[in-house]
Amino acid sequence: MIDAFLFDIGNVLLRFDFALALKKLAVESAVHDPAAVLGQIERVKLAYEDGQLGRAEFLRETRAVLGYRGSEAGFIAAWEEIFEPNAPMLALVERLHGRFPLYLLSNTSDIHRDYVFRRYPVFARFTAGTYSYAVRASKPGAEIYQHAIRAHGLEPARTFFIDDLLPNIETARALGFRAHHYHHERHGELEKELAGLGI
């Protein structure tokens, strides 16, 4: 029996593409190739998502690395606008809401967490969430899952976890979660599994 759902955000609820941000940032940077932009800032980006850097440090270090000439507000706007709703998954959330408690488990930054809650009403359907930047731990490490279990009172064997990355699924299964390896082009597979559970 399933008592609760635990959702990843990126490429599950919302599809994302950092290339959208990188193209905008490259225009006002000393590094003009979008692929090179990501290469230059990947270390800082990951440290920020892991809570090792705060927002101000992330912005300062990233702008310095890129030689970014634009405003801070312009940088944040570019960094935010990388998402596209995954309509079938948002419809599923609406169907589940009110029947099950819904939680989030995401490797993300406060910029993106704040933006998606502001931009997409579906996030009001979630009871709570665990975010890598806030707990200073990230998937696929077990620590962030254990934090979610404690914080949300989850029983893994009765919690259905959905994520797009196999290493994250493997950790969840090792901890006892019922887990589905999701791809937006195979959304029907998720619906079929849920139907088999009577959901």
Wavefront OBJ file of the C-alpha trace (Angstrom):
o trace
v 0.000 0.000 0.000
v 1.177 3.536 -0.818
v 0.625 6.252 1.791
v 2.629 9.133 0.291
v 4.410 10.346 -2.826
v 7.884 11.860 -3.100
v 8.677 13.748 -6.309
v 11.847 15.029 -7.892
v 11.392 18.399 -9.636
v 13.785 18.618 -12.600
v 12.794 16.525 -15.631
v 9.891 15.123 -13.637
v 7.498 17.940 -12.733
v 9.303 20.476 -14.873
v 11.611 19.827 -17.782
v 14.683 22.060 -17.764
v 17.482 23.110 -20.067
v 20.430 25.093 -18.709
v 21.350 25.970 -22.300
v 18.560 28.560 -22.231
v 20.297 30.388 -19.387
v 23.800 29.883 -20.749
v 22.968 31.490 -24.095
v 21.651 34.584 -22.338
v 24.607 34.792 -19.972
v 27.152 34.315 -22.773
v 25.948 37.476 -24.525
v 27.107 39.624 -21.608
v 30.144 37.586 -20.565
v 33.800 37.333 -21.465
v 33.108 33.620 -22.094
v 30.948 33.613 -25.236
v 30.452 29.903 -25.935
v 27.452 28.586 -23.943
v 29.054 25.152 -23.521
v 32.196 26.791 -22.178
v 30.052 28.850 -19.791
v 28.730 25.698 -18.137
v 32.210 24.219 -17.954
v 33.513 27.341 -16.238
v 30.790 27.474 -13.592
v 29.932 23.802 -12.988
v 31.994 23.568 -9.786
v 30.412 26.707 -8.354
v 26.924 25.608 -9.443
v 27.244 22.237 -7.700
v 28.640 23.813 -4.528
v 25.693 26.209 -4.497
v 23.137 23.430 -4.938
v 24.856 21.467 -2.150
v 24.553 24.403 0.232
v 28.303 24.956 0.397
v 27.857 28.449 -1.056
v 25.102 30.954 -0.346
v 23.317 32.923 -3.054
v 25.551 35.996 -2.734
v 28.728 33.894 -2.959
v 27.385 31.960 -5.938
v 26.503 35.130 -7.808
v 29.814 36.787 -7.001
v 31.948 33.800 -7.955
v 29.996 32.957 -11.108
v 29.965 36.520 -12.392
v 33.709 36.773 -11.745
v 34.499 33.498 -13.521
v 32.456 34.483 -16.581
v 33.430 38.127 -16.653
v 29.685 38.818 -16.616
v 28.939 42.469 -17.378
v 25.185 42.471 -16.815
v 23.218 43.258 -13.685
v 22.624 40.846 -10.820
v 18.900 40.961 -11.571
v 19.624 40.078 -15.205
v 21.775 37.141 -14.155
v 19.097 35.787 -11.808
v 16.390 36.188 -14.457
v 18.472 34.214 -16.957
v 19.253 31.537 -14.351
v 15.569 31.167 -13.453
v 14.075 30.827 -16.909
v 15.142 27.301 -17.799
v 11.922 25.408 -17.047
v 8.978 24.054 -18.998
v 5.979 22.335 -17.357
v 5.616 18.593 -17.889
v 1.841 18.652 -18.447
v 1.078 14.922 -17.893
v 2.938 14.952 -14.587
v 1.242 18.132 -13.397
v -2.105 16.522 -14.232
v -1.085 13.502 -12.147
v -0.246 15.747 -9.195
v -3.710 17.283 -9.432
v -5.272 13.808 -9.372
v -3.212 12.723 -6.372
v -3.686 15.925 -4.389
v -6.149 15.424 -1.564
v -5.790 11.649 -1.743
v -2.146 11.392 -0.634
v 0.374 13.688 1.043
v 2.792 14.910 -1.638
v 6.425 15.820 -0.954
v 9.397 17.077 -2.962
v 12.994 15.823 -2.933
v 15.252 17.854 -5.190
v 18.856 18.759 -5.876
v 18.314 22.464 -6.387
v 19.256 25.993 -5.373
v 17.237 28.604 -3.519
v 17.013 30.657 -6.742
v 15.279 27.816 -8.555
v 13.216 26.669 -5.585
v 11.879 30.185 -5.013
v 11.216 30.707 -8.723
v 9.248 27.520 -9.366
v 7.049 28.099 -6.329
v 6.390 31.635 -7.530
v 5.839 30.692 -11.167
v 3.957 27.376 -11.093
v 0.780 27.023 -8.953
v 1.119 23.211 -8.856
v 3.774 23.538 -6.144
v 1.082 24.679 -3.714
v -0.179 21.083 -3.883
v 2.875 19.800 -1.988
v 2.865 19.457 1.775
v 6.597 20.033 2.166
v 9.955 19.397 0.521
v 13.587 18.538 1.104
v 16.083 20.540 -0.960
v 19.795 19.912 -1.339
v 20.823 23.531 -0.772
v 18.922 23.650 2.534
v 20.082 20.341 4.036
v 23.610 20.455 2.520
v 23.291 16.996 1.031
v 22.301 15.811 -2.431
v 21.096 12.786 -4.344
v 22.218 10.097 -4.928
v 23.737 10.212 -1.436
v 21.608 8.508 1.198
v 21.772 11.428 3.641
v 19.243 13.605 1.822
v 16.730 10.729 1.663
v 17.200 10.047 5.358
v 16.585 13.710 6.064
v 13.331 13.544 4.067
v 12.252 10.410 5.950
v 12.760 12.139 9.300
v 11.412 15.550 8.305
v 8.230 14.260 6.658
v 7.604 11.156 8.757
v 7.865 8.883 5.721
v 7.778 5.117 5.809
v 9.888 4.213 2.742
v 8.083 0.959 1.971
v 4.815 2.898 1.775
v 6.211 5.907 -0.128
v 6.301 6.085 -3.936
v 9.365 8.002 -5.195
v 9.669 9.394 -8.740
v 12.984 10.579 -10.216
v 14.548 10.774 -13.674
v 18.086 9.638 -12.754
v 18.890 5.972 -12.211
v 21.503 6.493 -9.440
v 18.860 8.375 -7.452
v 16.386 5.551 -7.982
v 18.952 2.954 -6.900
v 19.598 4.771 -3.615
v 15.869 5.101 -2.979
v 15.301 1.398 -3.568
v 18.225 0.492 -1.314
v 16.520 2.503 1.425
v 13.254 0.649 0.865
v 11.253 3.121 -1.222
v 8.936 2.045 -4.013
v 10.674 3.968 -6.826
v 9.929 4.694 -10.476
v 12.648 5.665 -12.968
v 10.828 8.355 -14.947
v 11.198 9.711 -18.470
v 8.743 12.247 -19.859
v 8.519 10.364 -23.169
v 7.393 7.247 -21.274
v 4.903 8.832 -18.908
v 2.461 6.039 -19.664
v 4.750 3.559 -17.898
v 4.292 5.480 -14.663
v 0.528 5.615 -15.097
v 0.463 1.870 -15.742
v 2.483 1.133 -12.598
v 0.214 3.319 -10.499
v -2.872 1.669 -11.971
v -1.407 -1.692 -10.964
v -1.247 -0.365 -7.407
v -4.885 0.704 -7.573
v -3.973 4.399 -7.789
l 1 2 3 4 5 6 7 8 9 10 11 12 13 14 15 16 17 18 19 20 21 22 23 24 25 26 27 28 29 30 31 32 33 34 35 36 37 38 39 40 41 42 43 44 45 46 47 48 49 50 51 52 53 54 55 56 57 58 59 60 61 62 63 64 65 66 67 68 69 70 71 72 73 74 75 76 77 78 79 80 81 82 83 84 85 86 87 88 89 90 91 92 93 94 95 96 97 98 99 100 101 102 103 104 105 106 107 108 109 110 111 112 113 114 115 116 117 118 119 120 121 122 123 124 125 126 127 128 129 130 131 132 133 134 135 136 137 138 139 140 141 142 143 144 145 146 147 148 149 150 151 152 153 154 155 156 157 158 159 160 161 162 163 164 165 166 167 168 169 170 171 172 173 174 175 176 177 178 179 180 181 182 183 184 185 186 187 188 189 190 191 192 193 194 195 196 197 198 199
